[in-house]
Amino acid sequence: MKNKIKTRSSAAKRIKVTGSGKIMFMPTGHNHKLEKKSSRTKASKNAQRTLPKSDFNNIRAQIPNTKL
């Protein structure tokens, strides 16, 4: 019997896949120590971003059981 392919749970918690197949993630640095950061920095880090195509294969290996 073959082994099941497991999803990396740490990656699955940080990454969302849209219906069209884009991979969305939140940038780092938006949780704490916000007093020191400028409003522009906080606003830019509070929005989801799409994953660049260069990282696509790395993420695909970490979350194999999703439609990509």
PyMOL Python script that loads the backbone (N, CA, C, O; Angstrom):
from pymol import cmd

cmd.read_pdbstr("""\
ATOM      1  N   MET A   1       0.842  -1.179   0.000  1.00  0.00           N
ATOM      2  CA  MET A   1       0.000   0.000   0.000  1.00  0.00           C
ATOM      3  C   MET A   1       0.889   1.244   0.000  1.00  0.00           C
ATOM      4  O   MET A   1       1.890   1.307   0.714  1.00  0.00           O
ATOM      5  N   LYS A   2       0.511   2.215  -0.800  1.00  0.00           N
ATOM      6  CA  LYS A   2       1.277   3.452  -0.874  1.00  0.00           C
ATOM      7  C   LYS A   2       1.010   4.335   0.338  1.00  0.00           C
ATOM      8  O   LYS A   2      -0.062   4.286   0.941  1.00  0.00           O
ATOM      9  N   ASN A   3       1.991   5.130   0.672  1.00  0.00           N
ATOM     10  CA  ASN A   3       1.796   6.110   1.738  1.00  0.00           C
ATOM     11  C   ASN A   3       1.004   7.294   1.210  1.00  0.00           C
ATOM     12  O   ASN A   3       1.090   7.637   0.031  1.00  0.00           O
ATOM     13  N   LYS A   4       0.238   7.907   2.085  1.00  0.00           N
ATOM     14  CA  LYS A   4      -0.514   9.097   1.703  1.00  0.00           C
ATOM     15  C   LYS A   4       0.419  10.297   1.635  1.00  0.00           C
ATOM     16  O   LYS A   4       1.397  10.377   2.378  1.00  0.00           O
ATOM     17  N   ILE A   5       0.115  11.220   0.746  1.00  0.00           N
ATOM     18  CA  ILE A   5       0.872  12.464   0.666  1.00  0.00           C
ATOM     19  C   ILE A   5       0.276  13.410   1.702  1.00  0.00           C
ATOM     20  O   ILE A   5      -0.916  13.715   1.662  1.00  0.00           O
ATOM     21  N   LYS A   6       1.101  13.865   2.616  1.00  0.00           N
ATOM     22  CA  LYS A   6       0.601  14.733   3.675  1.00  0.00           C
ATOM     23  C   LYS A   6       0.825  16.201   3.335  1.00  0.00           C
ATOM     24  O   LYS A   6       1.817  16.570   2.707  1.00  0.00           O
ATOM     25  N   THR A   7      -0.115  17.020   3.763  1.00  0.00           N
ATOM     26  CA  THR A   7      -0.008  18.467   3.612  1.00  0.00           C
ATOM     27  C   THR A   7       0.776  19.017   4.791  1.00  0.00           C
ATOM     28  O   THR A   7       0.591  18.574   5.924  1.00  0.00           O
ATOM     29  N   ARG A   8       1.643  19.972   4.533  1.00  0.00           N
ATOM     30  CA  ARG A   8       2.330  20.650   5.639  1.00  0.00           C
ATOM     31  C   ARG A   8       1.344  21.608   6.274  1.00  0.00           C
ATOM     32  O   ARG A   8       0.913  22.576   5.647  1.00  0.00           O
ATOM     33  N   SER A   9       0.991  21.341   7.511  1.00  0.00           N
ATOM     34  CA  SER A   9      -0.061  22.132   8.154  1.00  0.00           C
ATOM     35  C   SER A   9       0.367  23.577   8.364  1.00  0.00           C
ATOM     36  O   SER A   9      -0.480  24.470   8.349  1.00  0.00           O
ATOM     37  N   SER A  10       1.659  23.832   8.560  1.00  0.00           N
ATOM     38  CA  SER A  10       2.112  25.210   8.742  1.00  0.00           C
ATOM     39  C   SER A  10       1.896  26.018   7.466  1.00  0.00           C
ATOM     40  O   SER A  10       1.525  27.190   7.529  1.00  0.00           O
ATOM     41  N   ALA A  11       2.125  25.403   6.317  1.00  0.00           N
ATOM     42  CA  ALA A  11       1.899  26.087   5.047  1.00  0.00           C
ATOM     43  C   ALA A  11       0.412  26.263   4.778  1.00  0.00           C
ATOM     44  O   ALA A  11      -0.008  27.298   4.261  1.00  0.00           O
ATOM     45  N   ALA A  12      -0.374  25.271   5.120  1.00  0.00           N
ATOM     46  CA  ALA A  12      -1.818  25.337   4.867  1.00  0.00           C
ATOM     47  C   ALA A  12      -2.482  26.440   5.685  1.00  0.00           C
ATOM     48  O   ALA A  12      -3.474  27.022   5.247  1.00  0.00           O
ATOM     49  N   LYS A  13      -1.947  26.730   6.859  1.00  0.00           N
ATOM     50  CA  LYS A  13      -2.516  27.785   7.696  1.00  0.00           C
ATOM     51  C   LYS A  13      -2.192  29.175   7.157  1.00  0.00           C
ATOM     52  O   LYS A  13      -2.953  30.118   7.376  1.00  0.00           O
ATOM     53  N   ARG A  14      -1.075  29.307   6.458  1.00  0.00           N
ATOM     54  CA  ARG A  14      -0.621  30.621   6.006  1.00  0.00           C
ATOM     55  C   ARG A  14      -1.009  30.949   4.574  1.00  0.00           C
ATOM     56  O   ARG A  14      -0.893  32.099   4.152  1.00  0.00           O
ATOM     57  N   ILE A  15      -1.468  29.959   3.822  1.00  0.00           N
ATOM     58  CA  ILE A  15      -1.704  30.137   2.389  1.00  0.00           C
ATOM     59  C   ILE A  15      -3.138  29.790   2.050  1.00  0.00           C
ATOM     60  O   ILE A  15      -3.672  28.795   2.540  1.00  0.00           O
ATOM     61  N   LYS A  16      -3.763  30.603   1.217  1.00  0.00           N
ATOM     62  CA  LYS A  16      -5.109  30.332   0.728  1.00  0.00           C
ATOM     63  C   LYS A  16      -5.064  30.284  -0.791  1.00  0.00           C
ATOM     64  O   LYS A  16      -4.356  31.069  -1.421  1.00  0.00           O
ATOM     65  N   VAL A  17      -5.822  29.362  -1.379  1.00  0.00           N
ATOM     66  CA  VAL A  17      -5.889  29.244  -2.830  1.00  0.00           C
ATOM     67  C   VAL A  17      -7.244  29.770  -3.278  1.00  0.00           C
ATOM     68  O   VAL A  17      -8.278  29.352  -2.757  1.00  0.00           O
ATOM     69  N   THR A  18      -7.243  30.684  -4.243  1.00  0.00           N
ATOM     70  CA  THR A  18      -8.489  31.264  -4.737  1.00  0.00           C
ATOM     71  C   THR A  18      -9.144  30.306  -5.731  1.00  0.00           C
ATOM     72  O   THR A  18      -8.557  29.291  -6.107  1.00  0.00           O
ATOM     73  N   GLY A  19     -10.342  30.632  -6.143  1.00  0.00           N
ATOM     74  CA  GLY A  19     -11.057  29.801  -7.095  1.00  0.00           C
ATOM     75  C   GLY A  19     -10.386  29.743  -8.451  1.00  0.00           C
ATOM     76  O   GLY A  19     -10.488  28.740  -9.158  1.00  0.00           O
ATOM     77  N   SER A  20      -9.699  30.814  -8.817  1.00  0.00           N
ATOM     78  CA  SER A  20      -9.020  30.838 -10.112  1.00  0.00           C
ATOM     79  C   SER A  20      -7.623  30.216 -10.049  1.00  0.00           C
ATOM     80  O   SER A  20      -6.938  30.135 -11.068  1.00  0.00           O
ATOM     81  N   GLY A  21      -7.191  29.772  -8.850  1.00  0.00           N
ATOM     82  CA  GLY A  21      -5.897  29.097  -8.727  1.00  0.00           C
ATOM     83  C   GLY A  21      -4.758  29.967  -8.254  1.00  0.00           C
ATOM     84  O   GLY A  21      -3.620  29.501  -8.190  1.00  0.00           O
ATOM     85  N   LYS A  22      -5.028  31.228  -7.917  1.00  0.00           N
ATOM     86  CA  LYS A  22      -3.959  32.076  -7.385  1.00  0.00           C
ATOM     87  C   LYS A  22      -3.694  31.681  -5.942  1.00  0.00           C
ATOM     88  O   LYS A  22      -4.595  31.230  -5.235  1.00  0.00           O
ATOM     89  N   ILE A  23      -2.458  31.853  -5.514  1.00  0.00           N
ATOM     90  CA  ILE A  23      -2.079  31.564  -4.132  1.00  0.00           C
ATOM     91  C   ILE A  23      -1.928  32.890  -3.411  1.00  0.00           C
ATOM     92  O   ILE A  23      -1.127  33.733  -3.814  1.00  0.00           O
ATOM     93  N   MET A  24      -2.700  33.077  -2.337  1.00  0.00           N
ATOM     94  CA  MET A  24      -2.689  34.318  -1.571  1.00  0.00           C
ATOM     95  C   MET A  24      -2.021  34.068  -0.216  1.00  0.00           C
ATOM     96  O   MET A  24      -2.149  32.993   0.370  1.00  0.00           O
ATOM     97  N   PHE A  25      -1.309  35.088   0.264  1.00  0.00           N
ATOM     98  CA  PHE A  25      -0.675  34.988   1.573  1.00  0.00           C
ATOM     99  C   PHE A  25      -0.631  36.370   2.206  1.00  0.00           C
ATOM    100  O   PHE A  25      -0.757  37.384   1.519  1.00  0.00           O
ATOM    101  N   MET A  26      -0.452  36.400   3.516  1.00  0.00           N
ATOM    102  CA  MET A  26      -0.285  37.657   4.239  1.00  0.00           C
ATOM    103  C   MET A  26       1.205  37.875   4.473  1.00  0.00           C
ATOM    104  O   MET A  26       1.897  36.941   4.876  1.00  0.00           O
ATOM    105  N   PRO A  27       1.718  39.080   4.233  1.00  0.00           N
ATOM    106  CA  PRO A  27       3.139  39.327   4.474  1.00  0.00           C
ATOM    107  C   PRO A  27       3.456  39.320   5.970  1.00  0.00           C
ATOM    108  O   PRO A  27       2.566  39.464   6.808  1.00  0.00           O
ATOM    109  N   THR A  28       4.724  39.152   6.283  1.00  0.00           N
ATOM    110  CA  THR A  28       5.131  39.116   7.683  1.00  0.00           C
ATOM    111  C   THR A  28       5.162  40.516   8.271  1.00  0.00           C
ATOM    112  O   THR A  28       5.199  41.506   7.541  1.00  0.00           O
ATOM    113  N   GLY A  29       5.146  40.590   9.585  1.00  0.00           N
ATOM    114  CA  GLY A  29       5.320  41.870  10.270  1.00  0.00           C
ATOM    115  C   GLY A  29       4.044  42.654  10.462  1.00  0.00           C
ATOM    116  O   GLY A  29       4.096  43.882  10.523  1.00  0.00           O
ATOM    117  N   HIS A  30       2.895  41.999  10.559  1.00  0.00           N
ATOM    118  CA  HIS A  30       1.650  42.748  10.731  1.00  0.00           C
ATOM    119  C   HIS A  30       0.916  42.381  12.012  1.00  0.00           C
ATOM    120  O   HIS A  30      -0.263  42.702  12.165  1.00  0.00           O
ATOM    121  N   ASN A  31       1.609  41.705  12.941  1.00  0.00           N
ATOM    122  CA  ASN A  31       0.928  41.252  14.144  1.00  0.00           C
ATOM    123  C   ASN A  31       1.243  42.062  15.399  1.00  0.00           C
ATOM    124  O   ASN A  31       0.336  42.380  16.168  1.00  0.00           O
ATOM    125  N   HIS A  32       2.482  42.392  15.613  1.00  0.00           N
ATOM    126  CA  HIS A  32       2.821  43.088  16.859  1.00  0.00           C
ATOM    127  C   HIS A  32       3.913  44.104  16.608  1.00  0.00           C
ATOM    128  O   HIS A  32       4.492  44.162  15.523  1.00  0.00           O
ATOM    129  N   LYS A  33       4.189  44.907  17.629  1.00  0.00           N
ATOM    130  CA  LYS A  33       5.123  46.046  17.547  1.00  0.00           C
ATOM    131  C   LYS A  33       4.664  47.029  16.478  1.00  0.00           C
ATOM    132  O   LYS A  33       5.469  47.501  15.675  1.00  0.00           O
ATOM    133  N   LEU A  34       3.385  47.333  16.469  1.00  0.00           N
ATOM    134  CA  LEU A  34       2.838  48.201  15.435  1.00  0.00           C
ATOM    135  C   LEU A  34       3.006  49.684  15.765  1.00  0.00           C
ATOM    136  O   LEU A  34       2.822  50.529  14.890  1.00  0.00           O
ATOM    137  N   GLU A  35       3.352  50.013  17.007  1.00  0.00           N
ATOM    138  CA  GLU A  35       3.529  51.421  17.379  1.00  0.00           C
ATOM    139  C   GLU A  35       4.709  52.038  16.638  1.00  0.00           C
ATOM    140  O   GLU A  35       4.693  53.221  16.298  1.00  0.00           O
ATOM    141  N   LYS A  36       5.734  51.223  16.392  1.00  0.00           N
ATOM    142  CA  LYS A  36       6.953  51.737  15.768  1.00  0.00           C
ATOM    143  C   LYS A  36       6.803  51.914  14.265  1.00  0.00           C
ATOM    144  O   LYS A  36       7.564  52.660  13.649  1.00  0.00           O
ATOM    145  N   LYS A  37       5.837  51.242  13.676  1.00  0.00           N
ATOM    146  CA  LYS A  37       5.727  51.220  12.219  1.00  0.00           C
ATOM    147  C   LYS A  37       4.861  52.369  11.716  1.00  0.00           C
ATOM    148  O   LYS A  37       3.920  52.795  12.385  1.00  0.00           O
ATOM    149  N   SER A  38       5.190  52.855  10.541  1.00  0.00           N
ATOM    150  CA  SER A  38       4.423  53.957   9.963  1.00  0.00           C
ATOM    151  C   SER A  38       3.079  53.457   9.458  1.00  0.00           C
ATOM    152  O   SER A  38       2.891  52.259   9.243  1.00  0.00           O
ATOM    153  N   SER A  39       2.142  54.386   9.271  1.00  0.00           N
ATOM    154  CA  SER A  39       0.810  53.986   8.803  1.00  0.00           C
ATOM    155  C   SER A  39       0.885  53.363   7.420  1.00  0.00           C
ATOM    156  O   SER A  39       0.127  52.445   7.107  1.00  0.00           O
ATOM    157  N   ARG A  40       1.788  53.852   6.597  1.00  0.00           N
ATOM    158  CA  ARG A  40       1.933  53.297   5.247  1.00  0.00           C
ATOM    159  C   ARG A  40       2.383  51.840   5.308  1.00  0.00           C
ATOM    160  O   ARG A  40       1.872  50.993   4.575  1.00  0.00           O
ATOM    161  N   THR A  41       3.347  51.554   6.193  1.00  0.00           N
ATOM    162  CA  THR A  41       3.838  50.193   6.348  1.00  0.00           C
ATOM    163  C   THR A  41       2.745  49.280   6.869  1.00  0.00           C
ATOM    164  O   THR A  41       2.571  48.166   6.373  1.00  0.00           O
ATOM    165  N   LYS A  42       2.001  49.753   7.878  1.00  0.00           N
ATOM    166  CA  LYS A  42       0.942  48.928   8.455  1.00  0.00           C
ATOM    167  C   LYS A  42      -0.151  48.648   7.440  1.00  0.00           C
ATOM    168  O   LYS A  42      -0.680  47.537   7.389  1.00  0.00           O
ATOM    169  N   ALA A  43      -0.492  49.632   6.640  1.00  0.00           N
ATOM    170  CA  ALA A  43      -1.545  49.444   5.642  1.00  0.00           C
ATOM    171  C   ALA A  43      -1.106  48.468   4.558  1.00  0.00           C
ATOM    172  O   ALA A  43      -1.903  47.650   4.099  1.00  0.00           O
ATOM    173  N   SER A  44       0.148  48.550   4.151  1.00  0.00           N
ATOM    174  CA  SER A  44       0.611  47.661   3.088  1.00  0.00           C
ATOM    175  C   SER A  44       0.753  46.225   3.571  1.00  0.00           C
ATOM    176  O   SER A  44       0.585  45.287   2.791  1.00  0.00           O
ATOM    177  N   LYS A  45       1.062  46.048   4.848  1.00  0.00           N
ATOM    178  CA  LYS A  45       1.219  44.697   5.383  1.00  0.00           C
ATOM    179  C   LYS A  45      -0.101  44.081   5.824  1.00  0.00           C
ATOM    180  O   LYS A  45      -0.137  42.913   6.212  1.00  0.00           O
ATOM    181  N   ASN A  46      -1.172  44.837   5.772  1.00  0.00           N
ATOM    182  CA  ASN A  46      -2.470  44.330   6.214  1.00  0.00           C
ATOM    183  C   ASN A  46      -3.292  43.746   5.073  1.00  0.00           C
ATOM    184  O   ASN A  46      -4.412  43.287   5.295  1.00  0.00           O
ATOM    185  N   ALA A  47      -2.756  43.754   3.860  1.00  0.00           N
ATOM    186  CA  ALA A  47      -3.490  43.251   2.702  1.00  0.00           C
ATOM    187  C   ALA A  47      -2.855  41.964   2.203  1.00  0.00           C
ATOM    188  O   ALA A  47      -1.638  41.794   2.274  1.00  0.00           O
ATOM    189  N   GLN A  48      -3.683  41.061   1.698  1.00  0.00           N
ATOM    190  CA  GLN A  48      -3.150  39.826   1.146  1.00  0.00           C
ATOM    191  C   GLN A  48      -2.454  40.089  -0.177  1.00  0.00           C
ATOM    192  O   GLN A  48      -2.813  41.008  -0.912  1.00  0.00           O
ATOM    193  N   ARG A  49      -1.457  39.274  -0.468  1.00  0.00           N
ATOM    194  CA  ARG A  49      -0.694  39.400  -1.700  1.00  0.00           C
ATOM    195  C   ARG A  49      -0.722  38.077  -2.451  1.00  0.00           C
ATOM    196  O   ARG A  49      -0.961  37.019  -1.869  1.00  0.00           O
ATOM    197  N   THR A  50      -0.473  38.157  -3.751  1.00  0.00           N
ATOM    198  CA  THR A  50      -0.393  36.928  -4.532  1.00  0.00           C
ATOM    199  C   THR A  50       1.049  36.435  -4.529  1.00  0.00           C
ATOM    200  O   THR A  50       1.992  37.227  -4.516  1.00  0.00           O
ATOM    201  N   LEU A  51       1.197  35.152  -4.541  1.00  0.00           N
ATOM    202  CA  LEU A  51       2.515  34.539  -4.519  1.00  0.00           C
ATOM    203  C   LEU A  51       3.179  34.680  -5.884  1.00  0.00           C
ATOM    204  O   LEU A  51       2.522  34.456  -6.901  1.00  0.00           O
ATOM    205  N   PRO A  52       4.458  35.043  -5.940  1.00  0.00           N
ATOM    206  CA  PRO A  52       5.135  35.127  -7.232  1.00  0.00           C
ATOM    207  C   PRO A  52       5.271  33.744  -7.876  1.00  0.00           C
ATOM    208  O   PRO A  52       5.308  32.726  -7.184  1.00  0.00           O
ATOM    209  N   LYS A  53       5.342  33.724  -9.191  1.00  0.00           N
ATOM    210  CA  LYS A  53       5.409  32.450  -9.913  1.00  0.00           C
ATOM    211  C   LYS A  53       6.687  31.684  -9.605  1.00  0.00           C
ATOM    212  O   LYS A  53       6.720  30.463  -9.757  1.00  0.00           O
ATOM    213  N   SER A  54       7.736  32.370  -9.177  1.00  0.00           N
ATOM    214  CA  SER A  54       8.991  31.684  -8.867  1.00  0.00           C
ATOM    215  C   SER A  54       8.860  30.774  -7.646  1.00  0.00           C
ATOM    216  O   SER A  54       9.603  29.800  -7.528  1.00  0.00           O
ATOM    217  N   ASP A  55       7.931  31.073  -6.738  1.00  0.00           N
ATOM    218  CA  ASP A  55       7.727  30.257  -5.531  1.00  0.00           C
ATOM    219  C   ASP A  55       6.616  29.232  -5.695  1.00  0.00           C
ATOM    220  O   ASP A  55       6.324  28.483  -4.762  1.00  0.00           O
ATOM    221  N   PHE A  56       6.001  29.189  -6.853  1.00  0.00           N
ATOM    222  CA  PHE A  56       4.815  28.357  -7.065  1.00  0.00           C
ATOM    223  C   PHE A  56       5.099  26.873  -6.829  1.00  0.00           C
ATOM    224  O   PHE A  56       4.317  26.194  -6.162  1.00  0.00           O
ATOM    225  N   ASN A  57       6.217  26.360  -7.372  1.00  0.00           N
ATOM    226  CA  ASN A  57       6.519  24.932  -7.243  1.00  0.00           C
ATOM    227  C   ASN A  57       6.845  24.530  -5.816  1.00  0.00           C
ATOM    228  O   ASN A  57       6.529  23.414  -5.404  1.00  0.00           O
ATOM    229  N   ASN A  58       7.477  25.425  -5.048  1.00  0.00           N
ATOM    230  CA  ASN A  58       7.777  25.110  -3.652  1.00  0.00           C
ATOM    231  C   ASN A  58       6.494  24.951  -2.842  1.00  0.00           C
ATOM    232  O   ASN A  58       6.378  24.031  -2.033  1.00  0.00           O
ATOM    233  N   ILE A  59       5.541  25.838  -3.056  1.00  0.00           N
ATOM    234  CA  ILE A  59       4.289  25.781  -2.314  1.00  0.00           C
ATOM    235  C   ILE A  59       3.441  24.607  -2.782  1.00  0.00           C
ATOM    236  O   ILE A  59       2.741  23.979  -1.987  1.00  0.00           O
ATOM    237  N   ARG A  60       3.507  24.317  -4.068  1.00  0.00           N
ATOM    238  CA  ARG A  60       2.734  23.202  -4.616  1.00  0.00           C
ATOM    239  C   ARG A  60       3.150  21.879  -3.961  1.00  0.00           C
ATOM    240  O   ARG A  60       2.314  21.000  -3.751  1.00  0.00           O
ATOM    241  N   ALA A  61       4.433  21.740  -3.640  1.00  0.00           N
ATOM    242  CA  ALA A  61       4.919  20.536  -2.977  1.00  0.00           C
ATOM    243  C   ALA A  61       4.453  20.474  -1.528  1.00  0.00           C
ATOM    244  O   ALA A  61       4.288  19.383  -0.980  1.00  0.00           O
ATOM    245  N   GLN A  62       4.241  21.622  -0.902  1.00  0.00           N
ATOM    246  CA  GLN A  62       3.855  21.640   0.505  1.00  0.00           C
ATOM    247  C   GLN A  62       2.357  21.429   0.716  1.00  0.00           C
ATOM    248  O   GLN A  62       1.942  20.899   1.746  1.00  0.00           O
ATOM    249  N   ILE A  63       1.544  21.846  -0.262  1.00  0.00           N
ATOM    250  CA  ILE A  63       0.092  21.627  -0.154  1.00  0.00           C
ATOM    251  C   ILE A  63      -0.381  20.863  -1.390  1.00  0.00           C
ATOM    252  O   ILE A  63      -0.986  21.447  -2.289  1.00  0.00           O
ATOM    253  N   PRO A  64      -0.104  19.554  -1.436  1.00  0.00           N
ATOM    254  CA  PRO A  64      -0.371  18.778  -2.644  1.00  0.00           C
ATOM    255  C   PRO A  64      -1.844  18.471  -2.893  1.00  0.00           C
ATOM    256  O   PRO A  64      -2.219  18.210  -4.037  1.00  0.00           O
ATOM    257  N   ASN A  65      -2.684  18.491  -1.878  1.00  0.00           N
ATOM    258  CA  ASN A  65      -4.068  18.059  -2.038  1.00  0.00           C
ATOM    259  C   ASN A  65      -5.021  19.209  -2.341  1.00  0.00           C
ATOM    260  O   ASN A  65      -6.192  19.153  -1.967  1.00  0.00           O
ATOM    261  N   THR A  66      -4.541  20.236  -3.006  1.00  0.00           N
ATOM    262  CA  THR A  66      -5.389  21.369  -3.385  1.00  0.00           C
ATOM    263  C   THR A  66      -5.380  21.523  -4.899  1.00  0.00           C
ATOM    264  O   THR A  66      -4.469  21.049  -5.577  1.00  0.00           O
ATOM    265  N   LYS A  67      -6.400  22.188  -5.418  1.00  0.00           N
ATOM    266  CA  LYS A  67      -6.452  22.447  -6.856  1.00  0.00           C
ATOM    267  C   LYS A  67      -5.562  23.636  -7.164  1.00  0.00           C
ATOM    268  O   LYS A  67      -5.816  24.743  -6.689  1.00  0.00           O
ATOM    269  N   LEU A  68      -4.541  23.421  -7.938  1.00  0.00           N
ATOM    270  CA  LEU A  68      -3.645  24.504  -8.354  1.00  0.00           C
ATOM    271  C   LEU A  68      -3.504  24.498  -9.853  1.00  0.00           C
ATOM    272  O   LEU A  68      -2.791  25.333 -10.410  1.00  0.00           O
TER     273      LEU A  68
END
""", "prot")
cmd.dss("prot")
cmd.show_as("cartoon", "prot")
cmd.util.cbc("prot")
cmd.orient("prot")
